[in-house]
Amino acid sequence: MPSTSTLILSILILLSAIHGGASRGPFACDPNNSATTDYPFCRRSLGVGERVKDLIGRLTLEEKVKLLVSNAGGVPRLGIKAYQWWSEALHGVSNVGPGTSFGGEFPAATSFPQVISTVASFNASLWEAIGRVVSDEARAMYNGGVGGLTYWSPNVNIFRDPRWGRGQETPGEDPILAGTYAVNYVRGLQGTEGNRLKVSKQDIEDTFEVPFRMCVEGGKVSSVMCSYNQVNGVPTCADPNLLTNTLRSQWHLDGYIVSDCDSVGVFYDSQHYTSTPEEAAAMAIKAGLDLDCGPFLETHTENAVKRGILNESHINGALSNTLSVQMRLGMFDGDLKTQPFAHLGAKHVCSDHNRQLAVDAARQGIVLLENRRNSLPLSTYHHRIVAVVGPNSNATLTMIGNYAGIACEYITPLQGISKYTRTIHQQGCKGVACRSNKYFGGAIEAAREADAVVLVMGLDQSIEAEFRDRAELLLPGLQPDLVLKVASMAKGPVILVLMSGGPIDVSFAKDHPKISGIIWAGYPGQAGGLAIADVLFGRTNPGGKLPMTWYPQDYVSKLPMTTMSLRPGPSYPGRTYRFYKGPVVYPFGHGLSYTTFTHKILAAPTTLTVPVSGHRHRQNATEFSGKAIRVTHAKCERLSLVIKVAVRNIGGRDGAHTLLVYSRPPMGVWAPQKQLVAFEKVHVEAQAQKEVEINIHVCKFLSVVDKFGIRRVAMGEHGIDVGDVRHIVSLQPQTLGIIKS
């Protein structure tokens, strides 16, 4: 997943149970090759560690270095084939990486909504279900000889700047939301620029590392990618504190660490971090890097050993991690036909079930931003002719975003709306850049004739993408002019539908009396047009919520993208809803419904005792007032705040509701003003009520991070916002085993 913008790491997953297939011969240990089947590394009865040790012991140094890169060479004398580690599956099997291709029996794969859209559903079970489908399709393609076994997804970096072209790939700006997405997507898949960035220990601990830690510890991800850039003066792919101490020792990563493509070469060639390429190779491997996406380690590692700056034992350690993964995948288990999942084939890709899940995912991710005068949903009786206008009105590729493959099919917004009513179609602009008003006339005339107007505007990959950040947050070119001119001439309701990965400042439309509805569809995947139409005409009651803040244009006018600090300072507004206190177009978590939900707290404690380990000096409870206890000093096991909530649907339509729970900690300026601590998706029928139990782990989710990067549990009163209801709980210390001074 190449990038110049990634902060610290990009998570990647491997499909840990992908085996089998009649169309592919054995990767190694072919039962028909008697010369290799007797090797201990081919014996399935032995443990993985023993098999890997045997295999490494048989390799020459020259053979070893060829296995340190993503395009790993084969070892013919041992019956081992070459392998391409790089495949992608961000929101469906993709052909972006060279390990997977489309063709023959596999012309396409299910293309789900882009990650930022899927996350807007706030539905963890949906994320896991998508992961399972992607896993099955990847397994089927591997069985058919066109796919890989290791997929470098998802990307769980924090969407901290609204202009970032790759924000669309991420699970939004909140660390808990991003981490929960990562855990569930990875569970589904596995089965249960080179900037010198300055990042504070505080921001690393309480924001940037959170989703990665959750993905490794909770999702049991099998691989992690280090990025191009330096953090606090050290290249991430040469940082032993990050790769070895944090990932392996603290988070217990059981898998391999791979560089973002050409990252090792970048910190030698571009960043000049070392004086020789051999030093760069040695530094990366000794820091804990196992695999290089690129040729650098294959080219320079052998000379590093010969120069005496790298021991062969370090190479053995790296190979132990990658080969262990391949062993777990069954790549050294011989005949693939005898292994699990060999039955998966072409009929399991783009199946009816998978296509339907793509539609459901798109529906759940759509966010209703405005609905003045209850103009939505539209009526097939009253709105018999609908003008469908805008550069994205008949979009296909735009709907699947980046890092996508070839979709099974496309259902455009025009096609989706046409399933409900008669349509008049005028694009109005030639492309989203919209540099000319030449085609405005047809769009305006369509608005005059129609009973309702749907304007499908927004962005595409020509505006926001990898290596393409936005300079501003406004709709591109003359799009705002088209919206206003069409709206002014419309005789019926005007609905603005936005396709984008990042936020857009649409204040001009939000405040316009003729524009009664605004919908954010994100990049909704192959069936996005049908999902949009289902929401417009009320077949689907929208329940999506924004996973990022929508800022006004003024916010970015003087804000450098390279400033990493989240917390505000003099002449600096801060970033994300957790720290930014200025005006917004739409806040994080915003999203309307066609019905109304209310919340009532049925049970919740007002005081919670936090057991704290002994201290050198005698202290009583009052002396802890207003203080924060190190998480490492608290007895965190089973220490949870349990809240029972009644969610009632008082409207006339069934609907899915996202219950968002925030904490407002009692600490000073270095604590966030509020932070998401839990969320739950619940479907409630009209005039019905459902009870939801929320469990909030105190040390994980009610803790804050001080300026030294130390996580602490703040004593005192915490405000817990459950929907629109505030509950106060006081955390009080209970000191255990005090040593008298």
C-alpha positions in Angstrom: 0.0 0.0 0.0 2.4 2.7 -1.2 2.0 6.1 0.3 3.9 9.3 1.2 1.3 10.4 3.7 1.1 7.5 6.1 2.1 8.5 9.6 3.5 5.5 11.4 2.2 2.2 10.1 -0.3 0.7 7.7 -1.9 -2.5 9.0 -2.0 -5.4 6.5 -3.8 -8.6 7.0 -3.2 -12.1 5.7 -5.9 -14.6 5.0 -4.8 -17.1 7.5 -6.8 -20.1 6.3 -6.6 -19.7 2.6 -5.7 -23.0 1.1 -6.3 -25.4 -1.6 -7.4 -25.4 -5.2 -7.3 -27.7 -8.2 -5.9 -25.1 -10.5 -2.8 -24.5 -8.6 0.1 -26.9 -8.0 1.8 -27.1 -4.6 3.9 -24.1 -3.6 6.4 -26.5 -1.9 6.6 -30.1 -0.6 5.0 -31.6 -3.7 4.1 -35.2 -2.8 5.2 -36.2 -6.3 8.7 -34.9 -5.7 10.3 -37.6 -3.6 13.5 -35.5 -3.3 11.8 -33.0 -0.9 9.0 -34.8 0.8 11.3 -36.4 3.4 12.6 -33.0 4.6 11.4 -32.2 8.1 10.1 -28.8 7.0 7.6 -30.8 4.8 6.3 -32.9 7.7 2.9 -31.6 8.7 3.1 -33.6 12.0 5.9 -31.3 13.3 5.4 -27.9 14.8 5.7 -24.8 12.8 8.8 -23.6 14.7 10.6 -26.9 14.2 9.8 -26.9 10.5 10.9 -23.3 10.0 14.2 -24.0 11.8 14.9 -26.9 9.6 14.2 -25.0 6.4 16.3 -22.0 7.4 19.2 -24.3 8.2 19.2 -25.7 4.6 19.3 -22.3 2.9 22.4 -20.5 1.7 23.0 -16.8 2.4 22.3 -16.1 -1.3 19.0 -18.0 -1.1 18.0 -16.2 2.2 18.4 -12.7 0.9 16.1 -13.5 -2.1 13.4 -14.3 0.4 13.6 -10.9 2.1 11.7 -9.1 -0.5 8.0 -9.0 -1.6 8.8 -10.6 -5.0 10.5 -13.5 -3.2 12.6 -15.8 -5.3 12.2 -19.6 -5.4 14.6 -22.2 -4.1 14.3 -24.9 -6.9 16.8 -27.3 -5.2 14.4 -27.5 -2.3 11.2 -27.6 -4.4 10.1 -24.1 -3.3 8.5 -21.8 -5.8 8.7 -18.0 -6.1 6.1 -16.0 -4.2 4.6 -12.5 -4.6 3.6 -11.2 -1.1 1.9 -8.0 -2.3 -1.9 -8.2 -2.8 -4.5 -5.7 -1.8 -8.0 -6.1 -0.4 -9.0 -2.7 1.1 -12.7 -3.1 0.3 -12.7 -6.1 -2.0 -10.1 -8.1 -3.8 -8.0 -5.7 -5.8 -5.5 -6.0 -8.7 -3.5 -3.0 -7.4 -0.8 -5.3 -6.1 1.1 -7.7 -8.5 0.1 -10.8 -6.5 -3.5 -10.8 -7.8 -5.0 -10.4 -11.3 -8.3 -10.7 -13.0 -9.2 -12.8 -16.1 -10.5 -16.1 -17.3 -12.9 -17.6 -14.7 -12.3 -14.6 -12.5 -13.1 -11.4 -14.5 -14.1 -9.4 -11.4 -14.7 -9.4 -7.6 -17.3 -7.8 -5.4 -16.4 -4.1 -4.8 -17.8 -2.9 -1.5 -18.0 0.7 -0.5 -14.8 2.6 0.2 -13.7 2.2 3.8 -14.8 5.7 4.9 -18.3 4.9 3.6 -18.5 1.5 5.3 -17.3 2.9 8.6 -20.2 5.5 8.5 -22.5 2.6 9.2 -20.9 2.2 12.7 -21.9 -1.5 12.4 -19.1 -3.8 13.6 -21.0 -6.9 12.5 -21.2 -5.5 8.9 -17.5 -4.9 8.8 -16.8 -8.5 9.8 -19.3 -9.8 7.3 -17.6 -7.9 4.5 -14.2 -9.3 5.7 -15.6 -12.8 5.4 -16.8 -12.3 1.8 -13.5 -10.7 0.8 -11.7 -13.6 2.3 -13.8 -16.2 0.5 -13.4 -14.5 -2.8 -9.6 -14.2 -2.3 -9.4 -17.9 -1.4 -11.4 -18.8 -4.5 -9.1 -16.7 -6.7 -6.0 -18.2 -5.1 -7.4 -21.6 -5.7 -7.9 -20.6 -9.4 -4.3 -19.6 -9.7 -4.8 -15.8 -10.0 -4.6 -14.6 -6.4 -2.2 -14.4 -3.5 -2.4 -15.4 0.1 -1.3 -12.3 1.8 -3.3 -9.0 1.5 -2.0 -5.7 2.7 -5.1 -4.2 4.1 -6.8 -2.4 5.9 -5.3 1.1 6.3 -6.2 2.3 9.8 -4.3 5.6 9.9 -6.2 8.5 11.5 -8.0 10.8 9.1 -6.5 13.9 10.8 -6.5 16.4 7.9 -9.6 16.9 5.7 -7.6 17.5 2.6 -5.7 14.2 2.7 -6.3 12.3 -0.5 -6.1 8.9 1.2 -8.5 9.8 3.9 -11.1 7.8 1.9 -9.1 4.6 2.7 -9.2 5.1 6.5 -11.9 4.4 9.1 -12.2 8.1 10.0 -10.7 10.5 12.6 -11.6 8.7 15.9 -9.0 6.2 17.2 -11.6 3.9 18.9 -13.8 3.8 15.8 -10.8 3.1 13.6 -9.5 0.4 15.9 -12.9 -1.3 16.2 -13.2 -1.3 12.4 -9.8 -2.8 12.1 -10.4 -5.6 14.6 -13.7 -6.7 13.0 -12.5 -6.4 9.3 -9.4 -8.4 10.1 -11.4 -11.0 12.1 -13.6 -11.4 9.0 -10.6 -11.8 6.7 -8.5 -14.0 9.0 -11.2 -15.8 10.8 -11.3 -14.9 14.2 6.0 11.6 0.9 9.1 10.9 3.3 8.3 13.7 5.7 10.3 14.2 8.9 7.2 14.4 11.1 7.3 15.7 14.7 4.7 13.9 16.8 4.4 14.2 20.5 4.5 11.1 22.7 1.0 12.2 23.9 -0.5 12.2 20.4 1.2 8.9 19.5 -0.1 7.1 22.6 -3.7 8.5 22.8 -4.5 8.7 19.1 -2.2 7.5 16.3 -1.2 4.1 17.9 -4.6 3.2 19.3 -6.1 1.6 16.2 -2.9 -0.3 15.5 -2.7 -1.7 19.0 -6.3 -2.7 18.8 -5.7 -4.4 15.5 -2.7 -6.4 16.7 -4.0 -7.2 20.2 -7.7 -7.6 19.5 -7.7 -8.5 15.8 -4.6 -10.7 15.9 -3.5 -9.3 12.6 -0.6 -11.3 11.1 1.4 -8.5 9.6 2.1 -4.7 10.0 3.6 -2.3 7.5 6.0 0.5 8.4 5.9 3.6 6.3 8.2 5.9 4.3 8.4 8.8 6.7 10.5 9.6 9.8 8.8 10.1 13.1 10.7 12.3 15.5 13.8 11.9 13.3 13.8 8.1 12.9 12.6 6.3 9.8 9.7 4.0 10.9 11.2 1.0 9.1 14.5 1.5 11.0 13.0 2.2 14.4 13.6 -0.7 16.8 11.5 0.9 19.5 8.5 0.8 17.2 9.1 -2.5 15.4 10.6 -4.6 18.1 9.8 -3.1 21.4 6.2 -1.9 20.7 4.9 -4.3 18.0 6.5 -7.5 19.2 7.4 -7.1 22.9 4.4 -5.0 24.0 1.6 -5.8 21.5 2.8 -9.4 20.9 2.6 -9.4 17.1 2.6 -13.0 15.8 3.6 -12.5 12.2 5.9 -10.4 10.0 6.7 -6.7 9.5 6.9 -5.4 5.9 8.0 -2.0 4.6 5.8 0.2 2.5 7.1 -0.2 -1.0 10.7 1.1 -1.4 10.7 2.6 2.1 14.2 1.2 2.9 15.5 2.7 -0.2 13.9 6.0 0.6 15.6 6.5 3.9 18.9 5.8 2.2 18.5 7.5 -1.2 16.2 10.4 -0.3 16.4 11.0 3.5 20.2 10.2 3.6 19.7 8.6 7.0 22.7 6.3 6.4 25.9 6.8 4.5 25.8 3.4 2.6 23.1 1.2 1.3 24.5 -1.7 3.3 24.1 0.3 6.5 20.5 1.0 5.6 19.8 -2.7 5.0 21.5 -3.7 8.2 19.7 -1.0 10.2 16.2 -2.1 8.9 16.7 -5.8 9.6 18.2 -5.3 13.0 15.3 -2.9 13.9 12.9 -5.7 13.2 11.9 -5.5 9.5 11.2 -8.9 8.0 10.2 -8.2 4.5 11.0 -5.4 2.0 8.4 -4.4 -0.6 11.0 -3.6 -3.2 14.4 -4.9 -4.2 16.6 -3.0 -1.7 17.2 -5.8 0.8 17.9 -8.4 -1.9 20.4 -6.1 -3.5 22.4 -5.0 -0.4 21.9 -7.4 2.5 24.5 -10.0 1.4 27.2 -7.3 1.2 26.1 -6.0 4.7 26.9 -9.5 6.1 30.2 -9.6 4.3 31.1 -6.2 5.6 30.4 -7.4 9.1 27.7 -4.9 10.0 24.9 -7.5 10.0 24.9 -11.0 11.4 23.3 -13.8 9.4 21.4 -14.6 12.6 19.4 -11.4 12.1 18.4 -12.6 8.6 17.4 -15.9 10.1 15.1 -14.1 12.6 13.4 -12.2 9.8 12.9 -15.3 7.7 11.6 -17.1 10.7 8.7 -14.7 10.9 7.8 -14.8 7.2 8.2 -18.5 6.8 6.2 -19.2 9.9 3.3 -17.3 8.2 3.7 -19.3 5.1 3.7 -22.5 7.1 0.5 -21.5 8.9 -1.0 -20.8 5.5 -0.4 -24.4 4.5 2.0 -23.5 1.7 4.4 -26.2 2.8 1.7 -28.8 3.3 1.9 -30.4 -0.2 -1.2 -31.2 -2.3 -3.6 -28.3 -2.1 -6.6 -30.4 -3.0 -6.4 -32.1 0.4 -6.6 -28.9 2.4 -9.5 -26.9 3.7 -11.4 -24.4 1.4 -10.2 -26.2 -1.8 -13.9 -26.2 -2.8 -14.0 -22.4 -3.2 -14.0 -21.4 -6.9 -15.4 -19.0 -9.5 -19.0 -19.5 -8.4 -18.1 -18.1 -5.0 -16.9 -14.8 -6.5 -19.6 -12.2 -7.3 -22.3 -14.5 -6.0 -25.8 -13.2 -5.4 -25.1 -13.2 -1.6 -22.0 -11.1 -2.1 -23.7 -8.6 -4.4 -26.5 -8.2 -1.9 -24.1 -7.5 0.9 -22.5 -4.8 -1.2 -25.9 -3.2 -1.6 -26.6 -3.5 2.1 -23.2 -2.0 3.0 -23.8 1.0 0.7 -27.3 1.6 2.2 -25.9 1.5 5.8 -23.1 3.9 5.0 -25.2 6.7 3.5 -25.6 9.7 5.8 -28.6 12.0 5.7 -27.1 15.5 6.5 -30.2 17.7 6.0 -33.9 17.0 5.6 -35.8 20.3 5.8 -39.6 20.3 5.8 -39.4 16.5 5.7 -38.8 16.6 1.9 -37.3 13.1 2.0 -38.2 10.5 1.3 -39.5 11.3 -2.2 -42.8 9.8 -3.3 -43.3 7.8 -6.5 -46.8 9.2 -6.6 -45.9 12.9 -6.2 -42.5 12.9 -7.9 -43.3 11.1 -11.1 -40.5 12.8 -13.0 -37.1 13.4 -11.4 -34.3 15.4 -12.9 -31.0 13.6 -12.2 -28.2 16.2 -12.6 -24.5 16.4 -11.9 -21.1 15.1 -12.9 -21.5 12.0 -10.7 -25.1 11.3 -11.7 -24.1 8.4 -13.9 -20.8 7.5 -12.2 -19.3 4.0 -12.3 -15.6 3.9 -11.4 -16.0 6.9 -9.1 -18.3 4.9 -6.8 -15.5 2.3 -5.9 -12.8 4.8 -4.9 -9.1 3.8 -4.9 -7.3 0.6 -4.2 -10.2 -1.2 -5.9 -10.4 -4.1 -8.3 -12.7 -4.7 -11.2 -16.3 -4.7 -9.9 -18.9 -7.4 -10.6 -21.3 -4.8 -12.0 -22.2 -1.1 -11.6 -25.6 0.4 -10.7 -25.3 4.1 -11.1 -27.4 6.8 -9.4 -29.3 7.4 -12.6 -30.0 3.7 -13.0 -31.0 3.3 -9.4 -33.4 6.3 -9.5 -34.8 5.1 -12.8 -36.0 1.9 -11.0 -38.4 4.1 -9.0 -39.6 6.8 -11.4 -39.2 8.4 -14.8 -36.0 10.4 -15.0 -34.6 13.3 -17.1 -30.8 13.1 -17.1 -28.4 16.1 -17.6 -24.8 16.0 -16.3 -24.5 19.8 -16.3 -20.7 19.5 -16.0 -18.2 17.6 -18.0 -16.4 15.8 -15.1 -16.2 16.9 -11.5 -13.6 19.6 -12.3 -16.6 21.4 -13.9 -14.5 24.1 -15.6 -17.3 25.3 -17.9 -20.9 26.3 -17.7 -21.5 25.2 -21.3 -23.9 22.4 -20.3 -25.8 24.2 -17.6 -28.7 25.1 -19.8 -29.9 21.5 -20.2 -29.7 20.9 -16.5 -31.7 24.0 -15.7 -34.4 23.1 -18.2 -34.6 19.6 -16.7 -35.1 21.2 -13.3 -38.0 23.2 -14.7 -39.8 20.2 -16.1 -39.3 17.8 -13.2 -41.3 17.2 -10.0 -38.0 16.9 -8.0 -34.3 17.3 -8.7 -31.5 15.1 -7.5 -28.1 16.7 -7.9 -25.3 14.2 -7.7 -22.1 16.2 -7.2 -18.8 15.8 -5.4 -15.3 14.5 -6.0 -13.5 11.6 -7.6 -9.9 10.3 -7.9 -8.9 13.2 -10.1 -9.5 15.5 -7.0 -8.5 13.3 -4.0 -6.3 10.2 -4.2 -3.0 8.8 -3.3 -0.3 11.4 -4.1 -3.2 13.9 -4.6 -4.3 16.0 -1.6 -6.8 18.8 -1.9 -5.9 22.4 -1.5 -9.4 23.4 -0.4 -12.6 21.9 0.9 -15.1 23.4 -1.5 -16.8 21.7 -4.4 -14.5 21.8 -7.4 -14.8 24.4 -10.2 -18.3 25.6 -11.1 -20.1 22.9 -9.3 -21.6 25.3 -6.7 -22.8 27.6 -9.5 -24.6 24.6 -11.2 -26.2 23.6 -7.9 -27.5 27.2 -7.2 -28.7 27.8 -10.8 -30.6 24.5 -10.9 -32.0 24.9 -7.4 -33.3 28.4 -8.3 -35.3 27.1 -11.2 -36.6 23.9 -9.7 -40.4 23.7 -9.0 -40.1 20.8 -6.6 -37.7 19.6 -3.9 -34.0 19.8 -4.6 -31.8 17.1 -3.1 -28.0 17.3 -3.1 -26.2 14.0 -3.1 -22.4 14.2 -2.5 -19.9 11.5 -3.5 -16.5 12.0 -1.8 -14.0 10.4 0.5 -13.2 13.6 2.4 -15.5 16.3 3.9 -16.8 19.2 1.7 -17.7 22.7 2.8 -21.3 22.9 1.4 -22.4 25.8 3.6 -23.8 27.5 0.6 -26.2 24.6 0.1 -26.9 23.9 3.7 -28.3 27.4 4.2 -30.1 27.6 0.8 -34.0 27.7 1.1 -34.6 25.8 -2.1 -32.2 22.9 -1.2 -34.2 20.8 1.2 -32.1 17.6 1.5 -28.4 16.8 1.5 -27.0 13.3 1.5 -23.4 12.1 1.8 -23.0 8.8 -0.1 -19.2 8.6 0.2 -17.9 6.3 -2.5 -20.6 3.7 -2.1 -19.3 0.7 -4.1 -20.5 -1.2 -7.1 -24.2 -0.9 -6.2 -24.0 2.6 -4.8 -26.6 4.0 -7.2 -29.3 1.5 -6.1 -28.5 2.3 -2.4 -28.8 6.0 -3.0 -32.2 5.5 -4.7 -33.4 3.3 -1.9 -32.7 6.1 0.6 -34.2 8.8 -1.6 -37.5 6.9 -2.0 -37.7 5.6 1.5 -37.1 1.9 1.0 -34.1 2.3 3.3 -34.3 4.5 6.4 -30.8 6.1 6.5 -28.8 5.4 9.7 -25.3 6.4 8.8 -23.2 8.8 10.9 -20.2 10.9 9.8 -16.9 9.3 10.8 -15.1 12.6 10.4 -15.6 16.3 11.0 -16.8 18.5 8.1 -14.8 21.7 8.5 -15.5 25.1 6.8 -13.0 26.2 4.2 -11.5 28.8 6.6 -10.2 26.0 8.8 -7.6 24.9 6.2 -6.7 28.2 4.8 -3.7 28.7 7.1 -3.2 25.1 8.4 -0.1 23.2 7.1 -0.9 19.5 6.4 2.5 18.6 7.9 1.6 19.9 11.4 0.8 16.7 13.3 -0.3 18.1 16.6 -3.9 17.3 17.5 -4.2 19.6 20.5 -4.9 23.4 19.9 -2.3 26.0 20.7 -1.6 29.7 20.0 -2.9 30.4 16.5 -3.5 26.7 16.0 -7.0 25.3 16.0 -6.3 21.7 16.8 -7.6 18.7 14.9 -10.5 16.3 15.0 -13.7 16.6 17.1 -11.7 15.6 20.2 -9.7 18.8 20.3 -11.0 21.3 17.8 -13.6 23.7 19.3 -14.3 26.0 16.3 -17.2 26.1 13.9 -18.0 23.1 11.7 -20.2 22.5 8.7 -21.3 19.1 10.2 -19.8 17.5 13.3 -18.4 14.0 13.8 -21.2 11.6 14.4 -23.9 13.7 12.6 -26.5 11.8 10.7 -30.3 12.1 10.5 -33.1 9.5 10.1 -36.6 9.4 8.8 -37.8 8.6 12.3 -36.9 9.9 15.8 -35.1 8.0 18.6 -35.0 8.9 22.3 -32.7 7.6 25.0 -33.2 6.8 28.6 -30.6 5.5 31.1 -32.1 2.6 32.9 -29.2 1.7 35.2 -25.7 3.1 35.7 -23.5 3.6 38.8 -22.8 7.1 40.0 -19.5 6.1 41.7 -16.9 3.6 40.6 -14.0 2.5 42.7 -10.6 2.1 40.9 -8.3 -0.3 42.8 -4.8 1.2 42.9 -1.5 -0.6 43.8 0.4 0.6 46.9 2.5 3.8 47.1 5.5 4.7 49.1 3.7 7.4 51.1 0.4 7.2 53.0 -2.4 8.7 51.0 -6.1 8.9 51.6 -8.9 9.2 49.1 -9.1 13.0 49.4 -5.4 13.3 48.4 -6.2 11.7 45.1 -8.9 14.3 44.3 -8.3 15.8 40.8 -5.4 13.4 40.1 -4.9 10.8 37.4 -3.5 7.4 38.2 -1.2 5.6 35.9 -3.0 2.7 34.1 0.0 0.5 35.1 -0.8 1.3 38.8 -4.5 0.4 38.5 -6.0 -3.0 38.8 -7.7 -2.9 35.4 -9.0 -6.4 35.0 -12.8 -6.5 34.8 -12.9 -2.9 35.7 -15.9 -1.7 33.6 -18.6 0.9 33.6 -21.8 -0.8 32.7 -24.7 1.3 31.5 -28.1 0.0 30.5 -29.9 2.2 28.0 -33.5 2.2 26.5 -33.6 3.3 22.9 -37.1 4.1 21.8 -38.3 4.8 18.3 -41.1 7.4 18.7 -41.6 7.9 14.9 -43.6 6.1 12.3 -40.8 4.2 10.5 -38.6 1.3 11.5 -35.0 2.3 11.6 -31.4 1.4 12.5 -29.9 3.7 15.2 -26.3 4.3 16.1 -26.0 4.8 19.8 -22.8 6.9 20.3 -21.4 7.1 23.8 -18.8 9.8 24.7 -16.7 10.5 27.7 -15.9 14.0 29.0 -12.9 13.5 31.3 -12.3 15.9 34.2 -8.7 16.7 33.4 -7.1 19.9 32.1 -6.0 21.2 28.8 -4.2 18.1 27.7 -7.3 15.9 27.8 -9.7 15.8 24.9 -12.9 17.8 25.3 -14.7 14.5 24.7 -13.9 11.1 23.2 -15.9 8.3 21.8 -15.8 5.3 24.2 -18.5 3.0 22.8 -21.0 2.7 20.0 -23.8 0.2 19.2 -26.0 -0.3 16.2 -29.6 -1.2 17.1 -32.6 -1.7 14.9 -35.8 -0.5 16.5 -39.3 -0.9 15.0 -41.7 2.1 14.9 -43.1 2.9 18.4 -41.0 0.1 19.9 -38.2 0.1 22.4 -35.0 -1.9 22.8 -32.6 -2.1 25.7 -28.9 -1.9 25.1 -26.1 -2.7 27.6 -22.9 -0.7 27.1 -19.7 -2.0 28.7 -16.9 0.6 29.0 -13.5 -0.7 30.0 -12.3 2.0 32.5 -8.5 1.7 31.9 -8.9 1.5 28.1 -11.6 4.0 27.3 -11.9 6.4 30.3 -8.2 6.9 30.5 -6.3 10.0 29.1 -2.7 10.5 28.1 -0.5 13.2 29.7 2.0 15.3 27.9 4.8 12.7 28.5 2.8 10.0 26.7 1.7 8.2 29.9 -1.8 6.8 30.0 -3.7 7.6 33.2 -7.2 7.1 34.7 -8.4 10.5 35.8 -10.1 10.5 39.3 -13.2 12.6 39.8 -16.3 13.2 37.8 -16.6 11.9 34.2 -19.5 13.1 32.0 -20.9 10.2 30.0 -23.0 11.3 27.0 -25.3 8.5 25.9 -27.0 10.0 22.8 -28.5 13.2 24.1 -28.5 12.1 27.8 -25.7 13.1 30.2 -24.7 10.8 33.1 -22.1 11.6 35.7 -19.9 8.9 37.2 -17.3 9.7 39.8 -14.1 7.6 39.7 -12.6 7.2 43.2 -9.3 5.4 44.1 -9.1 2.5 46.5 -5.5 2.1 47.5 -4.3 -1.4 48.0 -1.2 -2.5 50.1 0.1 1.0 51.1 3.6 1.0 52.4 3.9 3.4 55.3 6.7 5.9 55.0 
